[in-house]
């Protein structure tokens, strides 16, 4: 045990339990645990509530050296740098290079602890780096002067021990961190969306001009390996039959929007189901901040460029350019402006499109699409085949869960009433926490799109539903065998494409 951890525990009246896996406490109302996040970083989670009613999240890291020691080390580090030497791009390689240089410098004090703070501040995210490293955190919020707050995957909303004391410290932190994203905030550009070194999405707001409580920041955590479809089934976000249904639809090039409110898991679902897109197709992803990952080799990943003036490239520009790149599938991180109109033009011209969209139900989806600023003609809306609606809910134990609450198949727009004509193929039952399929004969897309494309008549319609159930069985087998890694799931799906669904299901059952 590290000496600083021993010292921390020795000062506590109630001794915490040191655990390797905090997930065993999911749903627990009483907990007092310490778990390790990475080398030299530990977390103390405490159900004893703070003054404002939050569970407590206390960061335990090496004691911070005197600022003069760090400043002196920075000067020595700068002298040791060879400016003509090529700087490595991956952040892990940068850290390795920094350590090589630092290990040649004489340091007064506990070397490991001083180097930890130097690298944490200069290369990574400074005081919030322990939160970035913690895989059990979803969101990080710094609302202004005071404590940082988080949403924990196991314990829910918590107040952390990380605190910003004054306005100058707050502004300096926001400016320094934004500079590391290559999209620095300023008085001219006080609101910035960017990506942190680990890929997490961050929103910066700088200064009192646009925020009454001063600068603030919100981070949406990013996982380097995306959450897989088998994990979503395990979490209960969707069931194996819905996953199989989406697989069948993407095989046929259907256009899909993943809809829901903020933090409902839209991008996670989009990433997970991207493994269902056939491997020989060309994919273009278009985003404000890079979050989408697909396992396909023929993948163009494009990101907007914000300059606040000349040279700015928006989603609209990238989407127009994508149409000239002849992709089979276009994936848009989030549609919210004029790019929505271009997306529907892409559907009109035979490109398949998937995107996330802020909308609670099918009617508000159509209203937003047809209204300003997107302004998609209603006659185009039937090009969108599937609208999947997802929501963040709380279960009976008070745990935050994410569920697909409805999947609608869009048929047409009524020319008389201007209402959308749709069929809900999947619905959510909150009483039993189940996602329910409408059943055979209820899917317009299976019976009127896929059947026609495959030349299947009404008498043999059951073969498509049998295939749907077999795909669901395959996904269930992957879940039962605990095949959860995103790229492992992708390899199994490739195996199905090579050897056939029935053969692989029989093989995996053995």
Legacy VTK file of the C-alpha trace (Angstrom):
# vtk DataFile Version 3.0
C-alpha trace
ASCII
DATASET POLYDATA
POINTS 510 float
0.000 0.000 0.000
1.279 3.479 -0.891
2.458 5.537 2.092
0.137 8.467 1.234
-2.836 6.072 1.147
-1.864 4.580 4.519
-1.566 8.064 5.972
-4.994 9.040 4.603
-6.685 5.937 6.070
-4.967 6.393 9.446
-6.710 9.754 9.903
-10.225 8.310 9.360
-12.484 7.384 12.266
-14.442 4.831 10.222
-12.046 2.646 8.255
-13.123 2.034 4.627
-13.029 -1.309 2.867
-10.479 -1.541 0.060
-12.102 -3.233 -2.949
-10.945 -4.158 -6.441
-14.436 -3.991 -7.986
-16.855 -1.312 -6.739
-19.690 -2.620 -8.948
-20.640 -5.053 -6.159
-22.038 -1.994 -4.324
-24.414 -1.017 -7.147
-27.776 -0.101 -5.619
-26.339 0.033 -2.096
-27.419 2.943 0.096
-24.554 2.451 2.554
-20.949 2.233 1.408
-17.495 3.268 2.584
-14.956 1.941 0.089
-11.613 2.726 -1.518
-10.784 1.508 -5.011
-7.761 1.974 -7.258
-8.122 3.910 -10.513
-4.522 3.743 -11.761
-0.982 3.914 -10.423
-0.886 6.474 -7.585
-4.627 7.309 -7.849
-7.227 5.954 -5.410
-10.847 6.918 -4.817
-12.738 6.965 -1.524
-16.476 6.606 -2.098
-18.624 7.477 0.888
-22.383 7.269 1.375
-22.182 9.760 4.265
-23.743 12.756 2.567
-22.205 16.208 2.241
-23.905 19.377 3.514
-25.764 19.752 0.210
-26.973 16.142 0.212
-24.525 14.456 -2.163
-22.653 11.183 -1.764
-18.939 11.967 -1.370
-16.168 11.172 -3.855
-12.711 11.839 -2.419
-9.605 11.720 -4.617
-6.519 10.220 -2.941
-3.327 10.987 -4.839
0.328 11.723 -3.943
0.876 14.891 -1.879
1.431 17.874 -4.121
5.014 19.236 -3.994
5.793 22.880 -3.387
5.040 25.027 -6.432
8.667 26.215 -6.555
9.833 22.609 -7.040
7.476 22.185 -9.970
8.537 25.504 -11.512
12.207 24.550 -11.171
11.519 21.171 -12.751
9.718 22.888 -15.631
12.799 25.022 -16.328
15.107 21.990 -16.271
12.704 20.058 -18.493
12.626 22.922 -21.028
16.453 22.997 -21.123
16.606 19.233 -21.727
14.162 19.334 -24.641
15.565 18.909 -28.132
13.375 21.210 -30.195
14.396 19.671 -33.531
13.269 16.239 -32.378
9.906 15.102 -33.723
7.146 15.192 -31.097
5.208 11.885 -30.944
1.475 12.165 -31.660
-0.135 9.523 -29.394
-0.450 10.889 -25.866
0.964 7.656 -24.418
4.128 8.153 -26.485
4.358 11.765 -25.324
4.189 10.603 -21.713
6.882 7.992 -22.357
9.152 10.661 -23.880
8.492 13.051 -20.985
9.457 10.372 -18.470
12.680 9.639 -20.352
13.675 13.307 -20.065
12.491 13.699 -16.453
14.407 10.606 -15.318
17.659 12.320 -16.368
16.939 15.398 -14.220
17.971 15.590 -10.577
14.866 16.054 -8.422
14.801 16.926 -4.715
11.975 15.065 -2.999
9.947 11.926 -3.715
10.704 11.540 -7.414
7.622 9.481 -8.391
5.225 11.878 -6.692
6.772 15.003 -8.225
6.838 13.464 -11.726
3.206 12.359 -11.278
2.048 15.947 -10.640
4.255 17.401 -13.372
2.909 15.042 -16.068
-0.657 15.307 -14.747
-0.594 19.090 -15.107
1.515 19.555 -18.239
0.275 16.702 -20.430
-3.082 15.626 -19.074
-6.095 17.339 -17.512
-4.575 18.698 -14.309
-6.610 18.347 -11.093
-9.512 16.563 -12.838
-7.245 13.853 -14.326
-8.202 11.306 -11.604
-11.833 11.759 -12.705
-10.871 11.243 -16.346
-9.007 8.048 -15.395
-11.907 6.625 -13.365
-13.835 4.220 -15.666
-16.894 4.413 -13.382
-17.565 8.113 -14.079
-19.977 9.233 -16.800
-20.106 13.022 -16.491
-17.936 15.682 -14.840
-19.334 19.110 -14.017
-17.511 22.221 -12.803
-20.360 24.760 -12.459
-18.151 27.604 -11.232
-16.106 28.419 -8.151
-16.371 25.538 -5.675
-16.437 21.762 -5.943
-16.444 19.569 -9.015
-19.467 17.253 -9.333
-19.755 13.917 -11.122
-22.286 11.317 -12.190
-20.978 7.915 -11.076
-22.092 4.752 -12.886
-22.556 2.940 -9.568
-23.445 5.634 -7.029
-25.097 8.319 -9.169
-24.557 12.065 -8.545
-21.622 12.793 -6.193
-19.629 15.769 -4.942
-15.859 15.433 -5.314
-13.045 16.662 -3.102
-11.634 18.652 -6.056
-12.317 22.336 -5.470
-11.579 25.602 -7.295
-11.065 28.382 -4.761
-11.339 31.661 -6.678
-12.226 33.239 -10.009
-8.634 33.628 -11.210
-7.832 29.985 -10.497
-11.025 28.964 -12.290
-10.273 31.057 -15.399
-6.659 29.864 -15.537
-7.758 26.234 -15.309
-10.385 26.611 -18.066
-7.942 28.426 -20.394
-5.104 25.930 -19.786
-7.312 22.897 -20.320
-8.951 24.354 -23.427
-5.529 25.036 -24.955
-4.741 21.306 -24.660
-7.773 20.562 -26.829
-6.454 22.849 -29.610
-9.673 24.881 -29.325
-8.792 27.562 -26.747
-11.469 29.736 -25.190
-11.177 33.518 -25.216
-13.340 36.578 -24.627
-14.110 36.556 -28.364
-14.984 32.845 -28.349
-16.259 32.134 -24.828
-18.164 28.929 -25.659
-16.254 25.974 -27.111
-17.020 22.288 -27.713
-13.884 20.173 -27.890
-12.232 16.855 -27.033
-9.871 16.239 -24.122
-6.603 14.301 -24.611
-8.402 11.005 -23.831
-11.175 11.779 -26.356
-13.868 12.807 -23.852
-16.277 15.498 -25.035
-15.974 18.803 -23.166
-17.951 22.038 -23.237
-16.164 25.184 -22.000
-17.843 28.453 -21.051
-15.409 31.260 -20.275
-15.908 34.443 -18.265
-18.748 36.267 -16.541
-20.048 37.838 -19.765
-22.038 34.736 -20.695
-22.209 32.920 -17.344
-23.375 34.625 -14.154
-21.277 32.305 -11.974
-18.192 32.687 -14.139
-16.328 30.102 -16.194
-17.634 26.543 -16.173
-17.052 23.205 -17.795
-18.910 19.947 -18.482
-17.216 16.716 -19.570
-18.918 13.704 -21.142
-16.587 10.743 -20.602
-15.287 8.768 -23.557
-14.220 5.123 -23.686
-11.388 4.265 -26.066
-12.991 0.923 -26.860
-16.679 1.598 -27.562
-19.448 -0.165 -25.660
-20.530 -3.215 -27.657
-24.001 -4.383 -28.591
-23.636 -7.351 -26.202
-22.900 -4.935 -23.352
-26.019 -2.909 -24.195
-28.046 -6.137 -24.043
-26.453 -6.977 -20.670
-27.192 -3.471 -19.372
-30.823 -3.878 -20.461
-30.662 -0.880 -22.816
-32.124 -3.163 -25.479
-32.820 -6.887 -25.738
-31.290 -9.411 -28.112
-34.341 -9.375 -30.412
-34.142 -5.602 -30.910
-30.382 -5.898 -31.531
-31.108 -8.596 -34.129
-33.769 -6.394 -35.722
-31.308 -3.478 -36.068
-28.735 -5.872 -37.517
-31.206 -6.999 -40.170
-32.151 -3.399 -40.973
-28.559 -2.176 -41.340
-27.760 -5.156 -43.537
-30.408 -3.770 -45.881
-29.105 -0.170 -45.751
-32.013 1.345 -43.805
-31.808 4.961 -42.612
-31.858 5.208 -38.803
-32.059 8.088 -36.322
-31.152 7.425 -32.665
-33.264 9.937 -30.737
-33.536 11.006 -27.110
-32.672 13.659 -24.578
-29.171 14.688 -23.460
-27.179 11.866 -21.798
-29.649 9.181 -22.858
-26.859 7.168 -24.512
-27.588 7.994 -28.162
-23.962 8.056 -29.351
-23.176 4.874 -27.401
-25.996 3.070 -29.190
-24.960 4.452 -32.575
-21.397 3.228 -32.016
-22.588 -0.201 -30.874
-24.891 -0.895 -33.821
-22.301 0.323 -36.355
-20.789 -3.186 -36.136
-23.895 -4.381 -38.019
-23.003 -2.387 -41.147
-21.560 -4.817 -43.733
-17.732 -4.783 -43.649
-17.259 -4.126 -47.375
-19.064 -0.775 -47.301
-17.439 2.658 -47.302
-18.350 4.759 -44.262
-17.951 8.486 -43.631
-18.423 9.799 -40.081
-19.089 13.505 -39.529
-18.883 15.109 -36.068
-18.280 18.285 -34.100
-16.151 16.373 -31.586
-14.753 12.919 -32.442
-16.740 10.252 -30.579
-17.782 7.779 -33.251
-15.685 4.675 -33.832
-16.386 2.039 -36.450
-14.389 -1.177 -36.977
-14.509 -0.919 -40.777
-11.284 -0.416 -42.725
-12.826 1.772 -45.436
-13.713 4.582 -43.031
-13.281 8.351 -43.457
-13.549 10.219 -40.133
-14.180 13.958 -40.492
-14.473 16.642 -37.807
-15.609 20.266 -37.958
-13.157 23.146 -37.573
-14.158 26.163 -35.516
-12.272 29.382 -36.169
-15.006 31.909 -35.510
-14.556 33.343 -38.996
-12.819 32.564 -42.275
-11.786 28.955 -42.642
-14.528 27.609 -40.377
-15.881 24.226 -41.466
-19.276 23.152 -40.154
-21.222 19.884 -40.250
-23.166 21.271 -43.200
-19.939 21.682 -45.208
-18.646 18.218 -44.301
-21.939 16.551 -45.165
-22.037 18.234 -48.580
-18.462 17.093 -49.190
-19.345 13.555 -48.070
-21.846 13.227 -50.927
-18.936 13.580 -53.361
-16.928 10.886 -51.558
-19.385 8.165 -52.648
-19.936 6.553 -49.225
-22.387 3.709 -48.650
-23.188 4.870 -45.116
-22.942 8.367 -43.642
-22.887 8.599 -39.842
-23.555 12.058 -38.356
-22.639 12.642 -34.705
-25.665 14.880 -34.128
-28.071 16.619 -36.490
-29.348 19.952 -35.204
-29.142 22.525 -38.037
-29.121 22.862 -41.840
-27.072 19.671 -42.181
-30.334 17.796 -41.503
-31.646 18.972 -44.860
-28.520 17.679 -46.616
-28.832 14.349 -44.775
-32.290 13.839 -46.255
-31.016 14.803 -49.696
-28.363 12.100 -49.205
-31.117 9.578 -48.428
-32.988 10.734 -51.549
-29.946 9.993 -53.700
-29.438 6.480 -52.348
-26.954 6.999 -49.503
-27.750 5.305 -46.194
-27.657 7.646 -43.196
-27.478 7.133 -39.434
-27.438 9.988 -36.940
-28.320 11.030 -33.399
-31.064 13.580 -32.852
-32.586 15.398 -29.871
-36.241 14.399 -29.810
-38.531 12.710 -27.281
-41.044 11.060 -29.640
-41.998 10.645 -33.285
-44.179 13.766 -33.458
-41.548 16.113 -32.035
-39.024 14.474 -34.361
-41.114 15.404 -37.410
-41.806 18.893 -36.017
-38.101 19.588 -35.516
-37.121 18.156 -38.888
-39.713 20.155 -40.808
-39.315 23.374 -38.783
-36.592 26.036 -38.738
-33.601 25.737 -39.061
-33.551 22.191 -40.500
-36.551 22.644 -42.831
-36.767 19.193 -44.385
-39.756 19.059 -46.769
-42.378 16.738 -45.267
-42.506 14.800 -48.518
-38.859 13.760 -47.822
-39.393 12.504 -44.268
-40.493 9.026 -45.339
-36.908 8.475 -46.508
-36.116 7.979 -42.827
-36.983 4.342 -42.153
-36.457 3.976 -38.404
-36.661 6.353 -35.452
-35.295 4.751 -32.274
-36.095 6.605 -29.038
-33.918 6.180 -25.991
-34.194 7.626 -22.499
-32.316 7.853 -19.192
-34.521 6.546 -16.370
-34.237 5.586 -12.714
-35.055 2.042 -11.628
-36.851 1.058 -8.408
-33.561 1.117 -6.480
-32.778 4.644 -7.669
-30.066 3.586 -10.130
-29.707 5.479 -13.401
-30.523 3.202 -16.344
-30.830 3.764 -20.082
-33.558 2.112 -22.095
-34.814 2.065 -25.660
-38.422 3.112 -25.083
-39.754 2.869 -28.646
-38.717 1.961 -32.159
-40.937 3.410 -34.887
-40.987 2.433 -38.540
-41.882 5.458 -40.652
-44.230 4.678 -43.536
-45.301 8.046 -44.926
-46.759 11.494 -44.238
-50.546 11.757 -44.522
-51.157 14.257 -47.380
-54.431 15.431 -45.812
-53.572 15.810 -42.116
-49.781 16.233 -42.547
-49.326 13.710 -39.709
-46.651 11.053 -39.809
-47.853 7.508 -40.510
-45.738 5.039 -38.557
-45.729 1.606 -36.927
-44.223 1.083 -33.441
-42.309 -2.174 -33.869
-40.822 -2.172 -30.339
-42.198 -0.560 -27.173
-40.998 -0.425 -23.565
-42.973 -1.706 -20.570
-41.714 0.247 -17.517
-43.605 -1.947 -15.021
-41.716 -5.100 -15.988
-38.682 -3.279 -17.445
-39.062 -5.124 -20.748
-38.741 -4.172 -24.416
-41.583 -5.782 -26.337
-41.671 -6.682 -30.037
-45.012 -6.105 -31.759
-44.744 -9.593 -33.282
-45.051 -11.297 -36.631
-46.973 -9.290 -39.170
-46.365 -5.999 -37.372
-43.138 -4.885 -39.097
-43.793 -2.782 -42.180
-40.088 -2.760 -43.082
-39.631 -6.531 -42.868
-42.773 -7.302 -44.863
-42.849 -4.444 -47.366
-39.175 -3.537 -47.842
-36.885 -6.437 -46.970
-39.221 -9.140 -48.304
-39.569 -7.336 -51.635
-35.805 -6.776 -51.935
-35.171 -10.487 -51.321
-38.009 -11.655 -53.538
-39.913 -13.347 -50.711
-43.674 -13.659 -51.094
-46.344 -13.598 -48.376
-46.445 -17.391 -48.060
-42.778 -17.508 -47.029
-42.774 -14.432 -44.777
-42.057 -16.601 -41.732
-38.546 -17.256 -43.043
-37.635 -13.616 -42.297
-38.975 -13.825 -38.743
-37.146 -17.140 -38.264
-33.959 -15.409 -39.405
-34.645 -12.562 -36.971
-34.990 -15.033 -34.088
-31.812 -16.864 -35.129
-29.866 -13.580 -35.134
-31.253 -12.879 -31.647
-30.168 -16.356 -30.531
-26.644 -15.676 -31.827
-26.434 -12.413 -29.852
-27.731 -14.174 -26.718
-24.972 -16.779 -27.090
-22.342 -14.020 -27.275
-23.791 -12.490 -24.096
-23.839 -15.858 -22.300
-20.218 -16.494 -23.279
-19.342 -12.986 -22.004
-18.022 -11.773 -25.357
-18.270 -8.074 -24.573
-15.263 -6.426 -26.204
-16.403 -4.268 -29.132
-13.843 -5.677 -31.575
-14.393 -9.281 -30.442
-18.112 -8.878 -31.180
-17.193 -7.457 -34.594
-15.027 -10.529 -35.330
-17.899 -12.867 -34.480
-20.232 -10.928 -36.767
-17.638 -11.236 -39.547
-17.555 -14.974 -38.894
-21.326 -15.104 -39.416
-20.937 -13.330 -42.750
-18.264 -15.790 -43.860
-19.699 -19.082 -42.598
-23.427 -18.439 -42.326
-25.631 -17.644 -39.343
-26.923 -21.160 -38.674
-23.474 -22.753 -38.779
-21.950 -20.217 -36.380
-24.916 -20.503 -33.967
-24.451 -24.292 -33.918
-20.695 -23.855 -33.398
-21.065 -21.390 -30.531
-23.622 -23.640 -28.788
-21.052 -26.445 -28.479
LINES 1 511
510 0 1 2 3 4 5 6 7 8 9 10 11 12 13 14 15 16 17 18 19 20 21 22 23 24 25 26 27 28 29 30 31 32 33 34 35 36 37 38 39 40 41 42 43 44 45 46 47 48 49 50 51 52 53 54 55 56 57 58 59 60 61 62 63 64 65 66 67 68 69 70 71 72 73 74 75 76 77 78 79 80 81 82 83 84 85 86 87 88 89 90 91 92 93 94 95 96 97 98 99 100 101 102 103 104 105 106 107 108 109 110 111 112 113 114 115 116 117 118 119 120 121 122 123 124 125 126 127 128 129 130 131 132 133 134 135 136 137 138 139 140 141 142 143 144 145 146 147 148 149 150 151 152 153 154 155 156 157 158 159 160 161 162 163 164 165 166 167 168 169 170 171 172 173 174 175 176 177 178 179 180 181 182 183 184 185 186 187 188 189 190 191 192 193 194 195 196 197 198 199 200 201 202 203 204 205 206 207 208 209 210 211 212 213 214 215 216 217 218 219 220 221 222 223 224 225 226 227 228 229 230 231 232 233 234 235 236 237 238 239 240 241 242 243 244 245 246 247 248 249 250 251 252 253 254 255 256 257 258 259 260 261 262 263 264 265 266 267 268 269 270 271 272 273 274 275 276 277 278 279 280 281 282 283 284 285 286 287 288 289 290 291 292 293 294 295 296 297 298 299 300 301 302 303 304 305 306 307 308 309 310 311 312 313 314 315 316 317 318 319 320 321 322 323 324 325 326 327 328 329 330 331 332 333 334 335 336 337 338 339 340 341 342 343 344 345 346 347 348 349 350 351 352 353 354 355 356 357 358 359 360 361 362 363 364 365 366 367 368 369 370 371 372 373 374 375 376 377 378 379 380 381 382 383 384 385 386 387 388 389 390 391 392 393 394 395 396 397 398 399 400 401 402 403 404 405 406 407 408 409 410 411 412 413 414 415 416 417 418 419 420 421 422 423 424 425 426 427 428 429 430 431 432 433 434 435 436 437 438 439 440 441 442 443 444 445 446 447 448 449 450 451 452 453 454 455 456 457 458 459 460 461 462 463 464 465 466 467 468 469 470 471 472 473 474 475 476 477 478 479 480 481 482 483 484 485 486 487 488 489 490 491 492 493 494 495 496 497 498 499 500 501 502 503 504 505 506 507 508 509
